[in-house]
């Protein structure tokens, strides 16, 4: 839809003409899940001035700031590299950028991962660099993508930061928790 030359929605029209922020593109592509991660991260990130507080793992550029403008061509290139920790085209940039971040933050700086910890896709690479400092919300265990997205949106709306634990040695697969109680949010203009 985003690359459809006949698409008339705002994001597609802007992307045909210029670069747009990566966070906006990923929010469109991933819907609730990424929107929840982005909203939560922007609300609670406490990054030192040496690094951006909200980063996205990409397939071929490592981690980049959500405000980074990307072109349609760059987005097309993302789709050519599988997100697989065994694929050096993915692993090498992720490792490089994680090391760059590690050098720019104090050794006590905690790194919070809002992605799935049930998969090795990026967890193993990030653990290699950050070790015990790589944290995730304990409330993620057993939840699928949409449930995590809803949980993150809810926490941001309620101004309640989740509880973080180290990925290293953590239970990554668990019993599915109860579904979130449906909630209506009012929109004010």
Buried (B, 14 or more C-beta within 10 A) or exposed (E): EBEEEEBEEEBBEEBEEEBBBBBBBBBBBBEBBBBBBBBBBEBBEEBEEEBBBBBBBBBBBBBBBBEBEBEBEBBEBBEEBEBEBEEEEBBEBBBBBBBEBBEEBEEEBEBBBBBBBBEEBBBEBBBBBBEEBBBBBBBBBBBEBEBBBBBBBBBBEEEEBBEBBBBEEBEBEEEEEEEEEEEEEEEEE
